[in-house]
Amino acid sequence: MARDILLQAAAEQCCRGRDFIKDLPITKVENTLAWHYDLESFLEARYTCWTYKPFTGQEEVDSRDSGHVPGPGMSS
């Protein structure tokens, strides 16, 4: 029964090979308490930076007289 459970677990976990389980000597079976713990961590990084657009001859030009400079990510 233990060998069948090992073969089934190996098939579900996509192990590289299962043939060794057929010849594996099982000498002792014990009931024990075990904990399975998965730690999943995700990292997200964001940043802002200034971009500049060259002057192409449009009529209105932003200046100090037009108000405060918008922050990063703000559209004009």
N, C-alpha and C positions, 0 to 999 in steps of 0.2 A: 504494500500500500504506500509506503514512504517513497519508494522508487517511482511509482506512478505519479505521485504528487510532484516530485522533483522534475520529472519529464514534462508534466503539464506546465509548471512554472517556467521551465526553460523555453518551451514553445511560445508562451505568452510574452516573455521578455526578449525574444529574438536573440538568444545566445548564439555565439559563433558555432558551437558544436554541442551536440547532445549525446554523442556516442559514448563519451566517458561515463555518463550516468549509468548506462547499462552494466558496466563492469565495476562500478564504484562499490567497494565493500561497505556495507552498513553494519556497524558493530553494536551501536547502542542508540536507542530512541528515548529522549527525555522530554517531559513537559517543562517548559521554562517560560518566564515572563519576559517579553521583549517589547521594546518601543521602537516604532518607526517614525523618524522625524525628518520632514522635508523643509529646508529653508530656501525660500525663493526670494530673490532680491532683484529689484528693478532700479535702474539708474536712468534719469532723464536730465539732460543738460540743456540749458537755454542761455543765450547771450544776445546782447544787443550791440550794435556798432553804428557809428555814423556813416552815412553814405553821402556822396556829393555828386551833384549833377551839373555839368558845365553849362554856362550861360550860352543860350542859342539865339539870342536876339529878341526874345519876347518883350512885349511892351511894359508890363508891370514887373518890377524887381523888388524882392523883399529887402527891407532895410530896418534899421533900428526904429524908424518912425512907424513901421507897420505893426509893432507889438512884439511880444516875447517869442522866442524861438520855440517851436513845438518839441516835445520830448521824443525820444526814439520810439518808433512804431506809431506815431501820430501822423495822420494824413492832413495835408493842408487844404 
